[in-house]
């Protein structure tokens, strides 16, 4: 079994989840401000005369108190005005409860999203088999070259693929109308497909070339099939690259000889290890202690931390979390990985910026003794 998931793909997944979590937290914060606003509106149903000036004043004070306390990392307040105190503390409780719910949701989702990549790989292989069934049933045109393609035959005969497709619900049987339409409108209209059908007797090389085309350009290319995946899968743009890689390796590992079985790839050599890695990294970065955030702020003086692009902030927080949480990963490896992430996912200047800041922070953490490396992690200074 060959595996496709590398740590970089996992870091990208964690980063996307942390990014989404931060957006939820920002929304929770805005909801708190709305709650304060609503709490000090005149009660139109009350028989008593409402002191609008007093209410406006309380609202202003409560808003300031909440914003300032929140900024200082506090989770509750004390105030002489009992009403202000009650409203602001209720907001803190609301924020904590909502954010915990969001954090748990994204962590659970992160694990199932990574596992879902394997489902899409199985679905993609199965779709080629489903197309072959339709080709076989078409009596108007001879699809012999397609139906008898060595790779297609192996896909259709693979018991392991059938078993996985059934278990994961990725067999396309419940979407037969859609598959028929795709076969009719995309596969049968494809020039390379028609050209392949016309070949007198396709060599193994022709067959392999065609099957690669079918997956790369037809199923995972810029077609309505890809649009379907985009609608179904939240982060299809990234997942697609991993699925493509898995499919390519599956095609490559099969020699095309009669009687040979298709080798399915695993997503991960050691899923327990990988799962542990994403869960720990997500949790540590999501709950990164304030003094580490201050460390970022102190080293980004020229770039005020609030004005940092959110992606850069996530990348820096994840890198620190990884320094602290994984003694066996060398600091250099961590730094290089997050510089790469910045290069691919952030602004053009981010790469040098992240590089410079991580360099300073890694030295500071080492000096403070906050980072304990062991095993492979000690290789840094060699």
CORJO-V319985 format. One record per backbone hydrogen bond with DSSP energy under -0.5 kcal/mol. NH is the residue of the N-H (numbers start at 1). CO is the residue of the C=O. E is the energy in kcal/mol with one decimal. If there is no record, write none. Layout:
NH;CO;E, NH;CO;E
This chain:
4;266;-0.7, 4;267;-0.6, 5;267;-2.8, 6;4;-0.6, 10;6;-1.6, 11;7;-2.6, 12;8;-2.3, 13;9;-2.0, 14;10;-2.5, 15;11;-2.8, 16;12;-2.5, 17;13;-2.0, 18;14;-2.6, 19;15;-2.4, 20;16;-2.2, 21;17;-2.4, 22;18;-2.6, 23;19;-1.8, 24;20;-1.8, 25;21;-2.5, 26;22;-2.5, 27;23;-1.9, 28;24;-2.5, 29;25;-2.2, 30;26;-2.1, 31;27;-2.1, 32;28;-1.8, 33;29;-1.8, 34;30;-2.0, 35;31;-2.4, 36;32;-2.2, 37;33;-2.2, 38;34;-2.8, 39;35;-2.2, 40;36;-1.1, 40;37;-0.6, 41;38;-1.5, 44;42;-0.9, 46;43;-1.2, 52;50;-1.4, 55;51;-2.5, 56;52;-2.6, 57;53;-2.1, 58;54;-2.6, 59;55;-2.7, 60;56;-2.1, 61;57;-2.4, 62;58;-3.1, 63;59;-2.6, 64;60;-2.3, 65;61;-2.7, 66;62;-2.6, 67;63;-2.7, 68;64;-2.7, 69;65;-2.5, 70;66;-2.7, 71;67;-2.3, 72;68;-1.8, 73;70;-1.7, 74;69;-2.7, 82;80;-0.8, 85;81;-2.5, 86;82;-2.4, 87;83;-2.6, 88;84;-2.6, 89;85;-2.4, 90;86;-2.2, 91;87;-1.7, 92;88;-2.0, 93;89;-2.2, 94;90;-2.5, 95;91;-3.0, 96;92;-2.5, 97;93;-2.5, 98;94;-2.8, 99;95;-2.6, 100;96;-2.0, 101;97;-2.1, 102;98;-2.7, 103;99;-2.6, 104;100;-2.6, 105;101;-2.2, 106;102;-2.7, 107;103;-2.0, 108;104;-2.3, 109;105;-2.7, 110;106;-2.2, 111;107;-1.7, 112;108;-1.9, 113;109;-2.7, 114;110;-2.1, 115;111;-2.2, 116;112;-1.8, 117;113;-0.8, 117;114;-1.0, 118;114;-0.6, 118;115;-0.9, 119;115;-0.9, 120;116;-1.9, 121;117;-1.7, 122;118;-2.3, 123;119;-2.5, 124;120;-2.3, 125;121;-2.1, 126;122;-2.5, 127;123;-2.0, 128;124;-1.2, 129;125;-1.3, 130;126;-2.3, 131;127;-2.4, 132;128;-1.7, 133;129;-1.7, 134;130;-1.7, 135;131;-2.4, 136;132;-2.3, 137;133;-1.5, 138;134;-0.9, 138;135;-0.6, 139;137;-0.7, 143;141;-0.7, 146;143;-0.9, 147;143;-2.7, 148;144;-2.8, 149;146;-1.2, 153;149;-2.9, 154;150;-2.1, 155;151;-2.4, 156;152;-2.6, 157;153;-1.9, 158;154;-1.0, 159;157;-0.6, 162;158;-2.0, 163;159;-2.8, 164;160;-2.6, 165;161;-2.9, 166;162;-2.3, 167;163;-2.6, 168;164;-2.7, 169;165;-0.7, 170;165;-3.0, 175;172;-1.6, 176;173;-0.8, 179;175;-2.4, 180;176;-2.5, 181;177;-2.2, 182;178;-2.4, 183;179;-2.6, 184;180;-2.6, 185;181;-3.2, 186;182;-2.6, 187;182;-1.8, 188;183;-2.6, 190;186;-0.6, 190;187;-1.4, 194;190;-2.3, 195;191;-2.6, 196;192;-2.0, 197;193;-2.1, 198;194;-1.5, 199;195;-0.6, 199;196;-0.8, 207;203;-2.5, 208;204;-2.5, 209;205;-2.5, 210;206;-2.5, 211;207;-2.4, 212;208;-2.3, 213;209;-1.9, 214;210;-2.8, 215;211;-2.0, 216;212;-3.0, 217;213;-2.5, 218;213;-1.4, 219;214;-2.9, 220;215;-2.7, 223;221;-1.9, 227;223;-1.7, 228;224;-2.0, 229;225;-1.9, 230;226;-2.6, 231;227;-1.9, 232;228;-2.1, 233;229;-3.2, 234;232;-0.6, 236;233;-1.4, 238;235;-0.8, 239;235;-2.2, 240;236;-3.4, 241;237;-0.7, 241;238;-0.5, 242;238;-1.1, 243;239;-2.8, 244;240;-3.2, 245;241;-2.0, 246;242;-2.4, 247;243;-2.7, 248;244;-2.9, 249;245;-2.2, 250;246;-1.8, 251;247;-2.5, 252;248;-2.5, 253;249;-2.2, 254;250;-0.6, 254;251;-0.8, 260;257;-1.8, 264;262;-0.7, 266;2;-2.1, 274;270;-2.2, 275;271;-3.1, 276;272;-2.3, 277;273;-2.3, 278;274;-2.5, 279;275;-2.4, 280;276;-2.5, 281;277;-2.4, 282;278;-2.4, 283;279;-2.6, 284;280;-2.7, 285;281;-2.3, 286;282;-2.7, 287;283;-1.8, 288;285;-1.0, 292;289;-1.4, 293;289;-1.2, 294;290;-2.5, 295;291;-1.4, 296;292;-1.7, 297;293;-2.5, 298;294;-3.2, 299;295;-1.3, 300;296;-0.6, 300;297;-1.0, 301;298;-0.6, 303;300;-1.1, 304;302;-0.7, 307;304;-1.5, 308;304;-0.5, 308;305;-0.9, 313;309;-2.1, 314;310;-2.7, 315;311;-2.7, 316;312;-2.5, 317;313;-2.5, 318;314;-2.9, 319;315;-2.4, 320;316;-2.3, 321;317;-2.4, 322;318;-2.5, 323;319;-2.6, 324;320;-2.3, 325;321;-2.4, 326;322;-1.8, 327;325;-0.6, 329;326;-1.7, 330;328;-0.7, 334;330;-2.0, 335;331;-2.9, 336;332;-2.7, 337;333;-2.3, 338;334;-2.2, 339;335;-2.0, 340;336;-2.0, 341;337;-2.0, 342;338;-2.1, 343;339;-2.1, 344;340;-2.1, 345;341;-2.5, 346;342;-1.9, 350;347;-1.7, 353;349;-1.8, 354;350;-3.6, 355;351;-2.3, 356;352;-2.8, 357;353;-2.4, 358;354;-2.9, 359;355;-1.9, 360;356;-1.8, 361;357;-2.9, 362;358;-2.9, 363;359;-1.6, 364;360;-2.4, 365;361;-2.9, 366;362;-2.0, 367;363;-2.6, 368;364;-2.4, 369;365;-0.6, 369;366;-0.9, 370;365;-2.2, 371;365;-0.9, 372;370;-0.6, 373;371;-0.6, 374;327;-1.9, 377;374;-1.9, 378;375;-1.7, 379;376;-2.1, 380;377;-0.7, 381;378;-0.9, 382;379;-1.5
